[in-house]
Amino acid sequence: VQLQASGGGLVQAGGSLRLSCAASGSIFSFDTMGWYRQAPGKQRESVAAISRGGSANYADSVKGRFTISRDNAKNTVYLQMNSLKHEDTAVYYCNSWPNPADYWGQGTQVTVSS
């Protein structure tokens, strides 16, 4: 099992980032993939999810700002993040959704300066 998230970085509030996650075939065969995040001192939370057919859902906190997409041929899921806020600062992970696998990978750090 491999989950390689990338694309994070330091950005000013109001800026944008695009995250990518390359998943192993066994994980990506799950119908729905999701992005999760964990801020310091907080529990990991679901941010967005997308089915194999492209149906997406979002946490209320990111609706209208984040867009999830996937490329089934490349076993990759993306998260376009616009209008970033300081409270979006967290380590972002991808995994199957709503029941994530035990393995999370290293995630990618997103830091939004206010």
C-alpha positions in Angstrom: 0.0 0.0 0.0 1.4 3.4 -1.0 -0.2 6.8 -0.5 2.1 9.6 -1.6 0.7 13.1 -1.0 2.5 16.1 -2.4 2.0 19.7 -3.3 1.8 21.3 0.1 3.7 24.4 1.1 3.6 27.8 2.7 1.0 30.3 1.2 -0.5 33.5 2.2 -4.2 33.7 3.2 -6.2 34.0 0.0 -3.8 32.0 -2.0 -4.1 28.6 -3.7 -2.4 25.2 -3.7 -3.0 22.0 -5.6 -2.4 18.8 -3.8 -1.8 15.4 -5.5 -1.9 11.9 -4.1 -0.6 8.9 -5.9 -2.2 5.8 -4.5 -1.4 2.1 -5.0 -3.8 0.1 -7.1 -5.2 -1.8 -4.2 -6.2 1.4 -2.5 -7.5 3.1 -5.5 -9.8 0.3 -6.3 -12.0 1.5 -3.5 -14.9 3.3 -5.0 -14.4 6.5 -3.1 -11.2 8.3 -2.2 -11.0 11.2 0.2 -8.7 13.9 1.4 -8.3 14.3 5.2 -6.4 16.8 7.3 -5.0 17.0 10.8 -4.2 20.3 12.4 -1.9 20.5 15.5 -3.7 19.3 18.6 -6.8 18.3 16.7 -8.3 15.1 15.4 -8.0 14.1 11.8 -11.0 15.2 9.8 -12.5 14.5 6.4 -12.2 17.4 3.9 -13.6 16.0 0.7 -14.3 12.8 -1.1 -14.9 11.6 -4.6 -16.4 8.4 -6.0 -15.0 6.5 -9.0 -17.7 8.1 -11.1 -16.8 11.6 -10.0 -19.5 12.4 -7.4 -17.9 14.6 -4.8 -18.8 15.8 -1.3 -17.2 18.4 0.9 -16.9 19.4 4.5 -18.9 22.6 5.2 -15.7 24.4 6.1 -14.3 24.0 2.6 -17.3 24.1 0.3 -16.9 26.6 -2.5 -13.2 26.9 -1.9 -11.8 23.4 -2.5 -12.4 21.1 -5.5 -11.5 17.4 -5.4 -10.9 15.4 -8.6 -9.3 12.1 -9.6 -7.6 10.5 -12.6 -8.4 6.8 -12.4 -5.9 5.9 -15.1 -3.1 7.4 -13.0 -4.4 6.3 -9.7 -4.2 9.9 -8.5 -6.5 12.1 -6.6 -6.2 15.9 -6.5 -7.3 18.7 -4.2 -7.5 22.2 -5.6 -7.5 24.6 -2.7 -8.4 28.2 -3.3 -9.1 31.2 -1.0 -7.0 29.5 1.7 -7.5 30.5 5.3 -5.2 30.3 8.3 -7.5 27.6 9.7 -6.7 25.4 6.7 -3.2 24.9 8.1 -2.8 21.2 8.6 -1.1 18.0 7.3 -3.2 16.7 4.4 -3.6 13.0 3.6 -5.5 11.0 1.1 -7.1 7.6 1.8 -10.1 5.6 1.0 -13.4 7.1 2.3 -15.4 6.8 4.5 -13.4 3.9 6.0 -9.7 4.7 5.6 -7.1 2.1 5.4 -4.7 1.7 8.4 -1.8 3.1 6.4 -1.8 6.9 6.0 1.5 7.8 4.4 3.4 10.9 5.4 0.9 13.5 4.2 1.8 16.9 2.9 2.0 20.0 5.1 -0.1 23.0 4.2 0.7 26.2 6.1 -1.4 29.4 5.5 0.0 32.6 6.9 -2.5 35.2 8.0 
